[in-house]
Amino acid sequence: MRTPSLLAAVVLCSLSLTAAAQKSASQAIDEYRAMLADGNPAELFEAKGEALWKQQRGPRNATLEACDLGKGPGVVKGAFVELPRWFADTGKVQDLETRLVSCMERLQGFNAAEIGRTPFGSGEMANVTALATWVAAESKGMAFHLPQSHPMERTYYEVGKRLFFMRGGTHDFACASCHGEDGKRIRLQDLPNLTRNPGDGVGFAAWPAYRVSNGQMWSMQLRLNDCYRQQRFPEPEFGAEALTALSTYLGVNAAGSRSVAPALKR
């Protein structure tokens, strides 16, 4: 017959093994990413994006080198960590992708609406993702500090906050269902709390990213679009103000976090 002390030891051992297994699973994912990081396929998209920025294209046969991403025409370094932001020339708060499309329309003569209807990964939309990947890479290691001086920037933050906590769809989900508190996990990986600064290279500070599981480069717009899909919400159109508002909320919350984009994801 087992003594109480022996039973206690068995229970403690079982709990320790369970904790160790959970910890090792999380560590295994981190080690997997580390092994692939040296050859991150995102580098190919970076190279493509840089070439596209400097290439004469579109009906006007022009480059994007005069595109103003918020720091002046042609200035790329540091722009990513200050987006979304207000742009006076369009009268909108824009994220990186919608701003790039605006520049493609104004400078090169592309049809912005037509690009917006193109599926992710196809045609000019694939080029927008490559451009966004390169622009993001130019700010790698820099801290996020989205501007909130314009009234519309503050409005977008508040709208994004409401959207983050809004429950709906067939499963009554919200963004906050997964990312609204500490200590949550899914499929053996941690879910960051995005209501505050989650830390360097986590959440907003990691996208665009290369998805190893499907061999695709994902922009932030596609990441948020897929979150809506998983919540069983109708998927937003490219450039939807809801996506820009959510990005503003997440980006402002990430203040001080250093960007690792383009990152590598499972």
C-alpha positions in Angstrom: 0.0 0.0 0.0 1.4 3.4 -1.0 2.0 5.9 1.8 0.6 9.5 1.6 4.2 10.8 1.1 4.7 8.5 -1.8 1.5 9.5 -3.4 2.4 13.2 -3.0 5.8 12.5 -4.7 4.1 10.8 -7.6 1.7 13.7 -8.1 4.5 16.3 -7.9 6.6 14.3 -10.4 3.6 14.1 -12.8 3.0 17.9 -12.5 6.7 18.5 -13.1 6.8 16.3 -16.2 3.7 18.0 -17.6 5.2 21.5 -17.1 8.5 20.3 -18.7 6.7 18.9 -21.7 4.8 22.2 -22.2 8.0 24.2 -21.8 10.0 21.9 -24.2 7.2 22.2 -26.9 7.4 26.0 -26.7 11.2 25.9 -26.8 11.1 23.5 -29.8 9.1 26.0 -31.8 11.7 28.7 -30.9 14.5 26.4 -31.9 12.8 25.5 -35.2 12.5 29.2 -36.1 16.1 29.9 -35.1 17.3 27.1 -37.4 15.4 28.6 -40.4 16.2 32.2 -39.6 19.6 32.3 -41.3 17.9 31.4 -44.6 14.7 33.3 -44.2 13.0 33.2 -47.6 11.7 36.7 -46.9 15.1 37.9 -48.1 14.0 37.0 -51.6 10.9 39.2 -51.2 13.1 42.0 -49.8 15.3 41.9 -52.9 12.2 41.9 -55.2 10.7 44.9 -53.3 13.8 47.0 -53.6 14.0 46.3 -57.3 10.4 47.2 -57.8 10.9 50.5 -55.8 13.6 51.5 -58.3 12.1 50.1 -61.5 10.3 52.2 -64.0 6.8 50.6 -64.2 3.2 51.3 -64.9 1.4 53.4 -67.5 3.6 56.4 -66.6 6.8 54.4 -66.7 8.0 55.8 -63.4 9.7 54.6 -60.3 8.5 54.8 -56.7 11.5 56.7 -55.6 9.5 59.9 -55.0 6.9 58.1 -52.8 6.4 59.8 -49.5 5.9 57.2 -46.7 5.7 59.8 -44.0 9.3 61.0 -43.7 9.6 62.8 -47.0 9.8 61.8 -50.7 12.0 58.8 -51.1 12.9 58.3 -47.5 12.3 54.7 -46.5 14.4 54.1 -43.4 12.4 54.6 -40.3 9.1 54.9 -42.1 7.7 51.5 -41.2 7.8 52.0 -37.5 5.7 55.2 -37.8 2.8 53.6 -39.8 -0.2 53.9 -39.9 -0.3 57.7 -39.9 -2.2 60.6 -41.3 -1.4 61.7 -44.9 -2.6 65.2 -45.9 -2.3 64.5 -49.6 -4.9 61.7 -49.4 -6.8 63.0 -46.4 -6.6 59.5 -44.8 -4.8 57.5 -42.1 -2.9 54.9 -44.1 -0.9 51.8 -43.3 2.2 50.8 -45.3 0.3 48.8 -47.9 -2.4 51.3 -48.7 0.2 54.1 -48.8 2.3 52.1 -51.3 -0.8 51.5 -53.5 -1.5 55.3 -53.4 2.0 56.0 -54.6 1.7 53.3 -57.3 -1.5 55.1 -58.6 -0.2 58.7 -58.3 3.4 58.1 -59.5 3.1 55.1 -61.8 -0.4 55.3 -63.0 -1.7 52.0 -61.7 -5.4 51.7 -60.8 -5.6 51.5 -57.0 -9.1 50.0 -57.0 -8.1 47.3 -59.4 -5.1 46.4 -57.2 -7.3 46.2 -54.2 -9.5 43.7 -55.9 -6.6 41.4 -56.7 -6.1 38.4 -54.4 -3.2 38.3 -52.1 -0.2 36.7 -53.7 -1.3 37.5 -57.2 -0.4 40.2 -59.8 0.3 43.7 -58.5 -0.9 42.6 -55.0 2.1 40.3 -54.8 4.3 43.2 -55.8 2.7 45.3 -53.0 3.7 42.6 -50.5 7.2 42.5 -51.8 7.5 46.3 -51.6 6.1 46.2 -48.0 8.6 43.5 -47.1 11.5 45.6 -48.3 10.3 48.8 -46.7 9.8 47.0 -43.3 13.3 45.5 -43.5 14.8 48.9 -43.9 13.5 49.7 -40.3 14.6 46.4 -38.7 15.7 46.9 -35.1 14.1 50.3 -34.8 11.5 51.0 -32.1 7.8 51.7 -33.0 6.5 55.2 -32.3 3.4 55.8 -34.3 2.3 59.4 -34.3 -0.9 60.4 -32.5 -0.8 64.2 -33.0 -3.5 64.4 -35.7 -7.1 64.1 -34.5 -7.8 61.3 -37.1 -4.8 59.3 -35.8 -6.3 59.4 -32.3 -9.7 58.5 -33.7 -8.4 55.5 -35.6 -6.7 54.3 -32.4 -10.0 54.5 -30.5 -11.9 52.8 -33.3 -9.2 50.1 -33.5 -9.5 49.5 -29.7 -13.3 49.0 -30.0 -12.9 46.6 -32.9 -10.3 44.7 -31.0 -12.7 44.0 -28.2 -15.9 43.6 -30.4 -17.3 40.1 -30.2 -19.4 38.7 -33.1 -19.6 36.1 -35.8 -21.0 32.6 -35.4 -18.5 31.8 -32.6 -18.8 35.1 -30.7 -15.1 35.8 -31.0 -13.1 39.0 -30.7 -9.4 39.7 -31.3 -9.2 40.0 -27.5 -10.4 36.3 -27.2 -6.9 35.2 -28.2 -4.8 38.3 -27.6 -6.5 40.2 -24.7 -4.7 38.7 -21.7 -1.5 37.1 -20.6 -0.8 33.3 -20.5 -2.9 32.1 -23.4 -1.6 29.5 -25.9 -2.8 27.8 -29.1 -1.2 24.8 -30.9 1.7 24.7 -28.4 2.7 28.4 -28.9 2.2 31.5 -26.8 -0.4 34.1 -27.8 0.9 37.6 -27.0 -1.2 40.1 -25.1 -1.6 42.8 -27.7 -3.5 45.3 -25.4 -0.1 46.5 -24.3 3.5 46.5 -25.5 4.1 42.7 -26.1 7.9 43.1 -26.5 10.5 43.2 -29.3 9.5 41.4 -32.4 6.2 40.2 -31.1 2.7 40.7 -32.7 2.6 43.9 -34.8 6.4 44.2 -34.7 6.9 40.9 -36.6 4.8 41.4 -39.8 5.3 41.1 -42.8 6.5 37.6 -42.2 7.2 34.4 -44.2 4.8 31.6 -43.3 6.8 28.3 -43.4 3.6 26.2 -43.2 2.2 27.4 -46.6 5.4 28.9 -48.2 3.9 32.4 -48.5 4.9 35.9 -47.6 2.2 37.5 -45.5 1.7 41.2 -45.0 -0.1 42.7 -42.0 -3.3 43.2 -44.0 -3.4 39.5 -44.9 -2.6 38.6 -41.2 -5.5 40.7 -40.0 -7.7 39.4 -42.8 -7.0 35.8 -41.8 -7.8 36.6 -38.1 -11.2 37.8 -39.2 -11.6 34.6 -41.2 -10.7 32.5 -38.2 -13.3 34.4 -36.1 -15.9 33.5 -38.7 -16.3 37.2 -39.6 -16.8 38.4 -43.2 -13.3 39.0 -44.5 -12.5 42.7 -45.0 -11.6 44.1 -48.4 -8.0 45.3 -48.9 -7.5 48.7 -47.5 -10.6 48.5 -45.3 -10.6 51.3 -42.7 -11.2 48.6 -40.0 -7.9 47.0 -40.8 -6.1 50.4 -40.7 -7.8 51.2 -37.4 -6.8 47.8 -35.9 -3.2 48.3 -37.1 -3.2 51.8 -35.5 -4.3 50.3 -32.2 -1.8 47.5 -32.3 1.0 49.8 -33.5 0.5 52.4 -30.8 0.4 49.7 -28.2 3.7 48.4 -29.5 5.5 51.7 -28.7 9.1 51.0 -27.8 9.1 47.5 -29.3 11.8 46.9 -31.9 10.8 45.6 -35.3 12.1 42.2 -36.5 10.1 42.3 -39.7 10.2 40.5 -42.0 10.0 37.7 -39.5 9.6 34.0 -39.9 6.4 32.3 -38.7 5.3 28.6 -38.5 
